[in-house]
Amino acid sequence: MHQFSRGGQARPQPADVAAVLRREADRLRPRLPRGGELQVEAADGLPAVALADEPLGQVVGHLLANAVEALAAAGGGTVTARA
């Protein structure tokens, strides 16, 4: 019954971490104070993760939102992703 109510088990497609980081950073930039910056540096060849794009976006979004809050007084910062 549990699988039926959830529509079965969906297999997540590999998500592009760099693309998700950039998208979430773009979404959160308006929260920075005027003149503040949030940069994303993603290494070439980052491996995809076995998590659907939407849940990964939620996790990354929450982490970046916390970073934006903490860095707002400093005017921003840089998020770096490496393999």
N, C-alpha and C positions, 0 to 999 in steps of 0.2 A: 504494500500500500504506500509506503514511504516513497519509493521510486516513482510510482504512478503519480502521486501528488506533485512531485517535482518535475515531472515530464521526462524521467530517466536521467541517466548520468551523461552530461555533456562533456566531451573531451576538449579541454582548453587548447586553443591554437597558440603557438609560441608568440609571445608579445615582444615587440621592439622596445627595449628599455629606454634607449636614447630618445625615441619619438615620444614616449609617454612622459619622460622628464621634461622635454621641451614643451609639450602641450600643457602640462600642469603648471609649469613656470609661467607660460603665457597667461594662463587663467588667473594666476595669483599676483602678477605684477601690479595690477591696479591697487592692491592693498598696501603697497609700499608708499612711504611718504613721497611728496613731490621731489624729484631729483634722485630718488632711490633706484637702485639697480639690482636685478637678480639675474646672474649669468649662469648658464648651464654649459659645462665642459664635459662632453661624453667621448670617451676613447673610441677610436675606430675599431670595429670588429667586436663590439660588445656582444656576448652571446644572448640569444633570445631566452626568455624564461617561460617555463611551462605553466603559465597562468594567463587566463583570459585578459584582454586589454582593459576591460572595465574594472575588475577587482584590483589589478595592478595600479590603475589610475587612482583608485580610491586610496590605496596605501601610500603611493607616492604623493598624492595630493595632501594627505594629512601630515606627512613628514615635512613637505615644503611649506605648508601653512604654519607649522610650528617654527620652522626656520625663519620665515618672513616676519612672524611676530617677534622673535628674538632679535632679529637683525634690523628691525625697523628703526631703532634709535641710532644704529650705526650707518644707516643709509643703504643697506643691502649687503650682498655677499655673492659668493660663487658656490654652486653645487657641482661637484666633480664625481663622475661615474667611471670606474675602471673595472676591467675584468680581473 
